[in-house]
Amino acid sequence: MKVVVIGGGKGQSTILRGLKKHHFVELSAIVTVADDGGSTGRLREDFDMPAMGDVRNVIMALAESETILNQVMDFRFKENSRSDLAGHSLGNLILTALTETTGDFTEAIASMSSFLNVEGNVIPSSPDSLTLVARMQDGTIVRGESNIPEYKNSIKHVYYDQEVQASTQAIEAIMNADVIIFGIGSIYTSILPNIIIPGIKNALSKTNAKFVYYCNVMTQPGETDGFTVRDHIQAIETHGNIEIDAVVLANDQLPPMILDLYIDEGSTPVNGDVILPGYTVIHQELLDFDGGVIRHDSQKVYQGFAKVLEAIECPLAVK
């Protein structure tokens, strides 16, 4: 079964860590390259290349095994160091070096993937260096993925004000997919930066794949304040000009003490106790609360995926 996961950030990596355990699944991850913050932002500016941070995270998630090498690749030099390396991730530096050596970002990803025995295909959504732009409800324009959540206003839509080329591999993966998964993660700065690319948007309109959205559990301050499940779905459908087939919602009980910490930071639960006419809604236990944070659990994603396939009546579902 060919499954494509579209997104970026830790949420996409969590889904991939779970799904790679299903040996009947051939995974492809389409990853945003619009990130412009931290180590990634500095390197893409210095070397005029696509953002590599989310790509690095996905490569680590799909590596055959979590070894000391993976930990080294995720190593980050101390921010308070006087060195030029301060704040940089070693994996980001290696991807940059491979890109400079091969002359091609996609080839650099393939080389690192081969070295780490990655189980699946890691595909940048575009070979270009992109700057995401958001128009707020009050008409204000905010440029840069890292700046958008800082504005503390409702987002009307995100777009690119430059010509953007879609990755050929991304288009092929979408057209050949049986299931396409959106989420988990930031709607406007992780998922939508992929699907607003014209070539990808066009492929999504033509594919025969089923669309599944793993919805966020908590709202994100500055990005999805006050959002309902329907608001999350509508943002994807409107930007991608698609119709979601199924929505997966976590039904775990949220620990009150942890929940209070999130509320203090301006993040509130996305109400999962909803009726969504026209959508297949799947409720599952999906969360982990270790370390006092609310996160999706890759093992629970793995355990629940067969039920998702059954719910969307996927003909290739393996029971």
C-alpha positions as CSV (number, residue, x, y, z in Angstrom):
1,M,0.0,0.0,0.0
2,K,1.4,3.4,-1.0
3,V,0.9,6.0,1.8
4,V,2.0,9.6,1.5
5,V,2.3,11.8,4.6
6,I,2.3,15.5,3.9
7,G,3.5,18.0,6.6
8,G,6.5,19.0,8.6
9,G,7.7,19.3,12.1
10,K,7.5,16.8,15.0
11,G,3.9,15.8,14.2
12,Q,4.8,14.4,10.8
13,S,7.7,12.6,12.2
14,T,5.5,11.0,14.9
15,I,3.1,9.6,12.3
16,L,6.0,8.3,10.2
17,R,7.7,6.5,13.2
18,G,4.4,4.7,13.7
19,L,3.5,3.8,10.1
20,K,7.0,2.6,9.2
21,K,6.4,-0.5,11.4
22,H,3.7,-1.7,9.0
23,H,5.6,-3.7,6.5
24,F,2.7,-3.6,4.0
25,V,3.1,0.1,3.7
26,E,5.4,1.9,1.3
27,L,5.9,5.3,2.8
28,S,6.6,8.7,1.2
29,A,7.0,11.9,3.2
30,I,6.4,15.2,1.4
31,V,8.1,17.8,3.6
32,T,7.8,21.5,3.8
33,V,10.9,23.6,2.9
34,A,9.5,27.0,3.9
35,D,11.0,27.0,7.5
36,D,13.1,30.1,8.0
37,G,13.9,30.0,11.7
38,G,16.9,28.9,13.9
39,S,19.7,26.9,12.4
40,T,17.6,26.2,9.3
41,G,17.0,29.8,8.6
42,R,20.6,30.8,8.9
43,L,21.8,28.0,6.6
44,R,19.2,28.6,3.9
45,E,20.1,32.3,3.9
46,D,23.9,31.7,3.8
47,F,23.8,28.9,1.1
48,D,20.6,29.9,-0.8
49,M,19.0,26.4,-0.4
50,P,15.7,25.0,0.6
51,A,15.0,24.6,4.4
52,M,16.5,21.4,5.7
53,G,15.3,21.2,9.3
54,D,12.0,19.4,8.8
55,V,13.6,17.2,6.2
56,R,16.3,16.2,8.7
57,N,13.6,15.3,11.3
58,V,11.8,13.1,8.8
59,I,15.0,11.3,7.8
60,M,15.7,10.5,11.5
61,A,12.1,9.3,12.0
62,L,12.3,6.9,9.0
63,A,15.8,5.6,9.8
64,E,15.8,1.8,10.1
65,S,16.7,2.0,13.8
66,E,17.2,4.7,16.4
67,T,20.9,4.4,17.1
68,I,23.7,6.6,18.6
69,L,24.2,7.8,15.0
70,N,20.7,9.3,15.0
71,Q,21.4,11.0,18.3
72,V,24.6,12.5,16.9
73,M,22.7,13.7,13.8
74,D,20.2,15.5,16.1
75,F,23.0,17.0,18.2
76,R,22.7,20.8,18.5
77,F,25.6,23.1,19.4
78,K,24.9,25.2,22.5
79,E,23.1,28.5,21.8
80,N,25.3,30.5,24.2
81,S,28.5,29.4,22.6
82,R,30.6,32.1,20.9
83,S,31.3,29.8,18.0
84,D,29.7,30.3,14.6
85,L,28.3,26.8,15.1
86,A,26.1,28.0,18.0
87,G,22.5,26.8,17.7
88,H,23.2,24.7,14.6
89,S,22.1,21.1,14.3
90,L,24.8,18.7,13.1
91,G,22.3,17.0,10.8
92,N,21.5,20.4,9.2
93,L,25.2,21.0,8.6
94,I,25.7,17.6,7.1
95,L,22.7,18.1,4.7
96,T,24.1,21.5,3.8
97,A,27.6,20.0,3.1
98,L,26.0,17.2,1.0
99,T,24.0,19.7,-1.0
100,E,27.2,21.8,-1.7
101,T,29.1,18.6,-2.6
102,T,26.4,17.1,-4.9
103,G,25.0,20.4,-6.1
104,D,21.5,19.1,-5.6
105,F,19.3,19.2,-2.4
106,T,17.3,16.1,-3.5
107,E,20.5,14.2,-4.1
108,A,21.8,15.2,-0.7
109,I,18.6,13.8,0.9
110,A,19.0,10.6,-1.0
111,S,22.6,10.2,0.2
112,M,21.8,10.7,3.8
113,S,18.7,8.5,3.5
114,S,20.9,5.7,2.1
115,F,23.5,6.1,4.8
116,L,20.9,5.8,7.6
117,N,18.9,3.0,5.9
118,V,15.8,5.1,5.7
119,E,12.6,3.1,5.3
120,G,10.6,5.2,2.8
121,N,11.0,8.2,0.5
122,V,11.8,11.6,1.9
123,I,10.7,14.2,-0.6
124,P,11.0,18.0,-0.3
125,S,7.9,19.7,-1.6
126,S,9.9,22.0,-3.7
127,P,13.6,22.3,-4.9
128,D,13.3,26.1,-4.3
129,S,14.1,28.3,-1.4
130,L,10.6,29.5,-0.4
131,T,9.3,32.3,1.8
132,L,5.8,31.7,3.1
133,V,3.5,34.7,3.3
134,A,0.3,35.1,5.4
135,R,-2.6,37.5,5.0
136,M,-4.3,38.2,8.3
137,Q,-8.0,38.8,8.7
138,D,-7.3,42.5,9.2
139,G,-5.4,42.6,5.9
140,T,-1.9,42.7,7.4
141,I,0.8,40.8,5.4
142,V,3.4,38.8,7.3
143,R,6.4,37.3,5.6
144,G,8.3,34.3,6.8
145,E,7.1,31.1,8.4
146,S,8.7,31.8,11.8
147,N,7.1,35.3,11.9
148,I,3.5,34.2,11.2
149,P,2.6,32.8,14.7
150,E,4.2,35.8,16.3
151,Y,1.7,38.3,14.9
152,K,-1.1,37.0,17.3
153,N,-3.9,37.6,14.8
154,S,-6.3,35.3,12.8
155,I,-4.8,34.1,9.6
156,K,-7.0,34.4,6.5
157,H,-4.8,32.4,4.1
158,V,-1.1,31.6,3.3
159,Y,0.5,31.8,-0.1
160,Y,3.8,32.4,-1.9
161,D,4.4,35.7,-3.8
162,Q,7.0,34.0,-6.0
163,E,6.9,31.4,-8.7
164,V,7.2,28.0,-7.0
165,Q,8.2,24.7,-8.6
166,A,6.8,21.5,-7.1
167,S,9.2,18.5,-6.7
168,T,8.7,16.0,-9.5
169,Q,8.9,13.2,-6.9
170,A,6.2,14.8,-4.8
171,I,3.8,14.9,-7.8
172,E,4.6,11.3,-8.7
173,A,4.1,10.1,-5.1
174,I,0.7,11.8,-4.8
175,M,-0.6,10.5,-8.2
176,N,0.4,6.9,-7.2
177,A,-0.8,7.0,-3.6
178,D,-3.5,4.9,-2.1
179,V,-3.8,7.0,1.0
180,I,-2.7,10.6,1.7
181,I,-2.3,11.7,5.3
182,F,-2.3,15.3,6.4
183,G,-1.1,16.1,9.9
184,I,-0.3,16.1,12.7
185,G,1.2,19.6,13.2
186,S,0.8,23.3,12.5
187,I,-1.8,23.8,9.9
188,Y,-0.6,27.1,8.4
189,T,3.1,26.6,8.8
190,S,3.7,22.9,8.3
191,I,0.9,21.4,6.2
192,L,-0.4,24.2,4.0
193,P,3.0,25.3,2.8
194,N,3.1,22.0,0.9
195,I,-0.3,21.9,-0.6
196,I,-0.5,25.5,-1.9
197,I,2.4,24.8,-4.3
198,P,0.6,24.8,-7.7
199,G,2.0,21.5,-8.9
200,I,1.1,19.7,-5.7
201,K,-2.3,21.3,-5.5
202,N,-3.0,20.1,-9.1
203,A,-1.8,16.6,-8.3
204,L,-4.1,16.4,-5.2
205,S,-7.1,17.3,-7.4
206,K,-6.3,14.4,-9.8
207,T,-5.2,11.6,-7.5
208,N,-7.5,8.7,-6.7
209,A,-6.1,8.4,-3.1
210,K,-8.2,8.7,0.0
211,F,-7.5,11.8,2.1
212,V,-7.1,11.3,5.9
213,Y,-6.5,14.1,8.4
214,Y,-5.1,13.4,11.9
215,C,-6.4,16.4,13.7
216,N,-4.4,18.4,16.3
217,V,-5.4,18.0,20.0
218,M,-4.6,21.5,21.1
219,T,-4.8,24.9,19.4
220,Q,-1.6,26.7,18.5
221,P,-1.3,30.3,19.9
222,G,-0.9,32.8,17.1
223,E,-2.0,30.3,14.5
224,T,-5.2,28.5,15.3
225,D,-6.6,30.3,18.4
226,G,-10.1,29.2,19.0
227,F,-10.1,26.7,16.1
228,T,-12.6,23.8,16.1
229,V,-12.1,20.5,14.2
230,R,-14.1,21.8,11.4
231,D,-11.9,25.0,11.2
232,H,-8.8,22.8,10.8
233,I,-10.5,20.7,8.1
234,Q,-11.7,23.8,6.3
235,A,-8.3,25.4,6.2
236,I,-6.9,22.3,4.4
237,E,-9.8,21.9,2.0
238,T,-9.9,25.6,1.1
239,H,-6.1,25.9,0.5
240,G,-5.8,22.6,-1.3
241,N,-9.1,22.7,-3.1
242,I,-9.8,19.1,-1.9
243,E,-12.3,17.2,0.2
244,I,-11.1,15.2,3.2
245,D,-12.5,11.7,3.4
246,A,-11.7,10.8,7.0
247,V,-10.7,12.6,10.2
248,V,-8.9,10.9,13.0
249,L,-9.5,12.3,16.5
250,A,-7.7,11.5,19.7
251,N,-10.2,10.6,22.5
252,D,-7.7,10.3,25.4
253,Q,-8.6,11.9,28.6
254,L,-6.4,15.0,29.1
255,P,-4.7,15.2,32.5
256,P,-6.0,18.4,34.2
257,M,-2.7,19.5,35.6
258,I,-1.0,19.3,32.1
259,L,-4.1,20.9,30.5
260,D,-3.9,23.9,32.9
261,L,-0.3,24.5,31.8
262,Y,-1.3,24.6,28.1
263,I,-4.3,26.9,28.9
264,D,-1.9,29.3,30.7
265,E,0.1,29.5,27.5
266,G,-3.0,30.3,25.4
267,S,-3.5,26.8,24.0
268,T,-6.9,25.2,24.4
269,P,-8.3,21.7,23.5
270,V,-9.7,21.2,20.0
271,N,-13.1,19.8,20.8
272,G,-13.2,16.2,19.4
273,D,-16.7,15.5,20.6
274,V,-18.3,16.7,17.4
275,I,-20.6,15.5,14.6
276,L,-19.1,16.1,11.1
277,P,-21.6,15.3,8.4
278,G,-20.0,14.1,5.2
279,Y,-16.8,12.9,6.9
280,T,-15.8,9.5,8.3
281,V,-14.8,10.3,11.9
282,I,-12.5,7.9,13.7
283,H,-11.9,8.2,17.5
284,Q,-8.8,6.5,18.9
285,E,-6.5,6.7,21.9
286,L,-3.4,8.3,20.4
287,L,-1.7,10.4,23.0
288,D,1.2,10.3,25.4
289,F,1.7,12.6,28.4
290,D,5.3,11.9,29.4
291,G,7.3,14.9,30.5
292,G,4.1,16.9,31.2
293,V,3.4,17.6,27.5
294,I,0.6,16.4,25.2
295,R,1.9,14.6,22.2
296,H,0.7,12.0,19.8
297,D,2.3,8.6,20.4
298,S,3.9,6.8,17.4
299,Q,3.1,3.4,18.8
300,K,-0.6,4.2,19.2
301,V,-0.6,5.6,15.6
302,Y,0.8,2.3,14.5
303,Q,-1.7,0.3,16.5
304,G,-4.7,2.3,15.2
305,F,-3.8,2.5,11.5
306,A,-5.5,-0.7,10.5
307,K,-8.8,0.6,11.9
308,V,-8.3,3.8,9.9
309,L,-8.0,1.8,6.7
310,E,-11.1,-0.2,7.5
311,A,-13.1,2.9,8.2
312,I,-12.2,4.5,4.8
313,E,-12.9,1.1,3.1
314,C,-9.4,1.0,1.6
315,P,-9.4,-2.1,-0.7
316,L,-5.7,-2.8,0.2
317,A,-6.2,-2.7,4.0
318,V,-4.4,-5.5,5.7
319,K,-6.0,-6.8,8.9
